[in-house]
Amino acid sequence: MLFNSLAFIVFFPIVAVVYWLLPTKWRNPFLLLASYYFYMNWDPRFALLILFSSVTTWGCGMLMHRYAARRKMILTTCLTVNFGILFVFKYLGFISSLITDALAALHIAIAIPQFELLLPVGISFFTFQAVGYTIDVYRGTIKPERSLSTYLLFVAFFPQLVAGPIERAKNLLPQFHDRHRFDGQEVIRGLRLMVLGYFMKLCIADAVSPYVDAVYGNIAMHNGTSIMLATLFFTFQIFCDFGGYSLIAIGTARCVGFRLMQNFRQPYLAGSVKDFWRRWHISLSSWFSDYLYIPMGGNRCSRVRHCFNLFVTFLVSGLWHGANTTFVAWGAYHGGLQVVHTVWHRKDKHKKSPVRRPLIIRLVNIFVTFVLMMIGWVFFRANTISDALLALKKMATSRGMLYNGEGKPAILLPLLLIVLLMCIEIYNERRSDGGRNGVCESTGLRSCLLTAGLIIVILLCAQFDGGQFIYFQF
């Protein structure tokens, strides 16, 4: 059995109801069993993989606490083992194919073994969460968790197991020791977040997916107009698919008394490429910042080294998404944008307070940033680098009749729903205080009406036969 969008609608609320009906002492064990059941629905064998990763990182944390003088060696061993597993499952086949292609280009006939291993769902997410815990224990920012069962739940907590947010131990682990009491207001807020997430996934992401797949599946047969619309659709597909799942995960956790970090904050209202990465996949961006960018030197170094640190961080971020040259190109593209932004705005670094720009300038900045993100998504979605370059070339030079897909109504409806989503995003941006989820945090009449309206839209427009979430493959 594979979980799709419809299965989540059924599974998550059932777990929440059972959780509150159980005595307090049985709630964490129940969540642990539910989490492993949830993960085993993809492939039961991979439960052993997440169990191994959890036990090794927990054990290394305990060893570092007991043998402080050898904690660096213990950390190195732990990172080698866990990143080694990630490399074998996710990158070994990619590396072997690159070596084969390079040797073929040099006319060297050497048979390199090709590896095609089934990629465990969410392996990058739970590996980074577990490794982050180990590094935090090494740094002394948290104390090691003594309870193995609690730590197993921390790594496998089902709402965010397969697609994040990538939680920090200092935020989530203490919550498993708290005595949670049923709070009706929190449950309502959680349900509202889930409704918005399902609207994004079922009504927008799954609705535009057939059009995107048709165009990007055969770039050569489509003109620039159709490719441009498909790129616009994919720009919102990736946001509504991943951002929608994040809202469902956060909302589900709220319903059982847990607080997960915000993962998206109106990313397509960003006024610069740097601002975009403060809003997009926040848990991953902050992970790379804390565990890669800052240890490399961050911005406390020369300008050249600072730019190098930025570029490498985004290059690795691209590779994190998948073993494909298109993801590497996507990461390099964003790394290059960050370098250009840093060099261009270096002169503003020492200003005490930024000058608030006129509205028209802010709108232009948002539009330019949005277009730059769209260009980047071409590399993310294309099957090959040559397809991505051909798509960009056609969008710049080729025009023609728009590919209708299943007809104009199938195109117009997603566009109208995208406009509705952006109105919600603008409203949330205007009332956001940095840690709230806008209208979904409100208990007022306006929020109730919006939630009721979204439920009606879901019932009328949702694609319940849609596929899995895109980020499950990472």
Residue pairs with C-beta under 8 A, 6 or more apart in sequence:
1 7
1 41
2 41
2 42
2 468
3 11
3 38
3 41
3 42
3 468
4 466
4 467
4 468
5 198
5 201
5 202
5 206
5 464
5 466
5 468
5 469
6 464
6 465
8 248
9 198
11 38
12 159
12 194
12 248
12 252
12 255
13 255
15 31
15 34
15 158
15 252
15 256
16 187
16 252
16 255
16 256
18 30
19 27
19 30
19 31
19 256
20 182
20 256
22 30
24 179
24 180
27 180
28 149
28 150
28 153
28 176
29 149
31 153
31 157
31 158
31 256
32 149
32 152
32 153
32 156
34 158
35 153
35 156
35 157
35 158
35 161
36 47
36 156
38 158
38 161
39 46
39 47
39 50
39 121
39 122
39 156
39 158
39 161
39 162
40 46
40 47
42 120
42 121
43 118
43 120
43 121
46 120
46 121
49 85
49 120
49 123
50 120
50 126
50 155
50 156
51 152
52 85
53 82
53 85
53 126
53 127
53 130
53 155
54 130
54 151
54 152
54 155
54 156
55 148
55 152
56 78
56 81
56 82
57 78
57 82
57 130
57 131
57 133
57 134
57 151
57 155
58 144
58 145
58 148
58 151
58 152
60 74
60 75
60 77
60 78
60 134
60 137
61 133
61 134
61 137
61 144
61 145
62 144
62 146
63 70
63 71
63 74
64 70
64 71
64 74
64 75
64 134
64 137
64 138
64 144
65 137
65 143
65 144
67 74
71 138
72 138
75 134
75 135
75 138
78 131
78 134
79 131
79 134
82 127
82 130
82 131
83 127
83 131
85 123
85 127
86 123
86 124
86 127
88 117
89 117
89 119
89 120
89 123
90 119
90 123
90 124
90 322
90 323
91 319
91 323
92 115
92 117
93 114
93 115
93 116
93 117
93 323
94 323
94 324
95 323
96 112
96 113
96 114
96 115
97 114
99 112
100 112
100 114
103 109
103 110
103 112
119 473
121 162
121 472
121 473
122 161
122 162
122 163
122 472
122 474
124 320
124 474
125 160
125 161
125 162
125 163
125 164
125 166
125 474
126 155
126 156
126 161
128 166
128 284
128 287
129 154
129 155
129 166
129 167
130 155
131 291
132 166
132 168
132 169
132 287
132 290
132 291
133 142
133 145
133 151
133 154
133 155
133 169
133 173
135 291
136 142
136 168
136 169
136 170
137 143
137 144
137 169
141 170
142 169
142 170
142 173
145 151
145 154
145 169
145 173
150 173
150 176
150 177
151 173
153 176
154 167
154 169
154 172
154 173
154 176
155 161
157 167
157 172
157 253
157 258
159 248
159 249
159 250
159 252
159 253
159 258
159 260
160 166
160 167
160 249
160 253
160 260
162 469
162 472
163 242
163 245
163 246
163 249
163 469
163 471
163 472
163 474
164 246
164 249
164 263
164 281
164 283
164 284
164 471
165 246
165 249
165 250
165 260
165 261
165 262
165 263
165 282
165 283
166 283
166 284
166 287
167 260
167 261
167 283
168 261
171 259
171 261
172 258
172 260
175 257
175 258
175 259
178 257
180 256
180 257
180 258
181 257
182 257
183 257
185 443
186 254
186 255
186 257
187 254
187 255
188 443
189 251
189 254
189 440
189 441
189 443
190 250
190 251
190 252
190 253
190 254
190 255
191 251
191 255
191 451
192 251
192 439
192 440
192 447
192 451
193 247
193 248
193 250
193 251
193 254
193 437
193 440
194 247
194 248
194 251
194 252
194 255
195 251
195 451
195 454
195 455
195 458
196 244
196 247
196 424
196 440
196 451
196 454
197 243
197 244
197 245
197 246
197 247
197 248
197 251
198 244
198 248
198 458
198 462
199 244
199 421
199 454
199 457
199 458
200 239
200 240
200 241
200 243
200 244
200 247
200 421
201 240
201 241
201 244
201 245
201 248
201 466
201 469
202 458
202 461
202 462
202 463
202 464
202 466
203 417
203 457
203 458
203 461
203 462
203 463
204 236
204 237
204 240
204 414
204 417
204 418
204 421
205 236
205 237
205 238
205 240
205 241
205 244
205 466
205 470
206 462
206 463
206 466
206 467
207 410
207 413
207 414
207 417
207 461
207 463
208 233
208 234
208 236
208 237
208 414
209 237
209 463
209 466
209 467
210 405
210 406
211 229
211 230
211 233
211 403
211 405
211 410
211 411
212 230
212 233
212 234
212 237
212 381
214 230
214 403
214 405
215 222
215 226
215 227
215 229
215 230
215 403
216 230
216 234
216 381
216 382
216 383
216 387
216 391
217 383
219 227
219 382
219 387
219 390
219 391
219 394
220 390
222 230
222 394
222 403
223 394
223 398
223 399
223 400
223 401
223 403
224 394
224 395
224 396
224 397
224 398
224 399
224 400
225 398
225 399
225 400
225 401
225 402
226 400
226 402
226 403
227 391
227 394
227 395
228 395
229 402
229 403
229 411
231 374
231 377
231 378
231 381
231 391
231 395
232 374
233 414
234 377
234 381
235 268
235 370
235 373
235 374
235 377
236 414
236 418
236 421
237 470
238 377
238 380
238 381
238 470
239 264
239 267
239 268
240 421
241 469
241 470
241 471
242 264
242 281
242 469
242 470
242 471
243 263
243 264
243 267
244 469
245 469
245 471
246 263
246 264
247 264
247 437
247 440
249 260
250 260
250 262
250 263
250 437
251 440
253 259
253 260
261 282
261 283
262 282
262 435
262 437
263 281
263 282
263 283
264 279
264 280
264 281
264 282
265 278
265 279
265 282
265 432
265 434
266 279
266 425
266 426
266 428
266 429
266 432
267 276
267 279
267 280
267 373
268 366
268 370
268 373
268 422
268 425
269 279
269 366
269 425
269 426
269 429
270 276
270 278
270 279
270 280
270 366
270 369
271 362
271 365
271 366
271 369
272 341
272 365
272 369
273 334
273 337
273 338
273 341
273 369
273 372
273 373
274 338
274 341
274 342
275 369
276 369
276 373
277 285
277 334
277 338
278 285
284 317
284 320
285 317
288 313
288 316
288 317
289 313
292 312
292 313
292 316
293 309
293 310
293 313
296 309
296 312
296 313
297 305
297 306
297 309
298 306
298 309
299 306
299 309
301 309
303 343
303 346
306 342
307 339
307 342
307 343
310 335
310 338
310 339
310 342
311 332
311 335
311 336
311 338
311 339
312 335
313 335
314 331
314 332
314 334
314 335
314 338
315 328
315 331
315 332
315 335
316 331
317 331
317 334
318 327
318 328
318 329
318 330
318 331
318 332
318 334
318 335
319 327
319 328
319 331
320 474
321 327
321 330
321 331
321 380
321 474
322 473
322 474
325 384
325 385
326 379
326 380
326 382
326 383
326 384
326 385
326 388
327 379
327 380
329 379
329 385
329 388
330 376
330 377
330 379
330 380
333 375
333 376
333 379
334 376
337 372
337 376
348 354
357 365
375 392
378 388
378 391
378 392
379 385
379 388
382 388
382 391
402 411
404 410
404 411
405 411
413 461
417 457
417 461
420 457
424 438
424 439
424 450
427 438
427 439
428 437
428 438
428 439
429 438
431 438
431 439
432 438
439 446
439 447
439 450
440 447
440 451
